[in-house]
Amino acid sequence: MRRRALLLNGTTTVSVALALGTAGCLTADDGSGTATTTPATTDTGTRTDADTTEFGGESTTTEDDAAVSAGDAVTVAGVDLELGGLSLQSSFVEHIWPTWDAVAADDGLYAVLSVTATDSAPFLYDDPPLWAVVDGDRWTDGGPTLTAMNAEDGPERFAVPVPTGRDLDDVAIAIGGTNGTAHYPLRDDHLATLRDPPDLAATTTFPEETESRYAVEFALTIENTGGSAGTLAVAITHDNIYDKYWTHRVTAAPDRTTTETFSVHPHAAPGETVETTVDWGLDTRTATVTVGDSTTTPDDDGESIT
């Protein structure tokens, strides 16, 4: 698994402008109108096999397990997690501060659960006590549960692998809490997606030379030949910065092709080359583009990150 420092931007637009800030830091619009800044750091994190016994969790459904949904709270080792909504994604950008990693499940999709933590909970990043319960049995074939943490070591999202392509009657996300296991069931529309999942393939298109000295524009095209809408989490960087990345989520409707346009702002001189990497978990692409000498700033519909 790759370990790389990234900066999150959760917005998805048809054209998103990205730019390098001052030396040693990077700012980004997080979609709320507030800029966030991240200093360069070094990752030392590791992952081990999940063990939920210390959180009091069981691996199968029992009559005593509590049913929860958005708005409920589950206490995990003294930290209250207020539960948000569930969504399905074909890939996920894991964030274990300060590192990021675009990952696809070994099998199936990710059920992504948003949460709000009442306190710092850095212990949740390594072995988060969440797993899929499928028709009463624990399912682990998709790989480990992943976490997206914020700068304060609070979890923001968990990505739990769930199976696809089978006749599923009941799927829930089990949360090993201090007082027992809670089960967050997937809705009927989630189950319909799992039974007829998306089938996504992505390609990128880069120019040989930029039209402007200020931006490298490229396109990401996602083809969905499956029966349901699918979402890819995408990480983008270029080699004129050190350990900084941006992430986006792109959704393609069933039996449709979607193209998103992005820009990176490498602050390179005319004639220099910029190496840009795009990673969507299922695959990755790196392209080298020569910077042109035009002073025209490309038009775009996205927010510029400065």
ABEGO torsion letter per residue (X at the ends): XBBBBBBBBABBBABBBBBBBBBGBBBBBAGAGBBBBBBBBBBABBBBBBBAAAAGBBABBBAABBBBBBGBBBBBGGBBBBBBBBBBBABBBBBBOABBBBBBBABEBBBBBBBBBABBBAAAAABBBBBBBBGGBBBAAAEBBBBBBBAAGBBABBBBBBBBGBBBABBBBBBBBAAEBBBBBBBAAAAAAAABBBBBBBBBBBBABBABAABBBBBBBBBBABABBBBBBBBBBBAABBGBBBBBBBBBBBGBBBBBBBBBBAGBBBGBBBBBBBBAGABBBBBBBBBBABABBBBBABBBBX
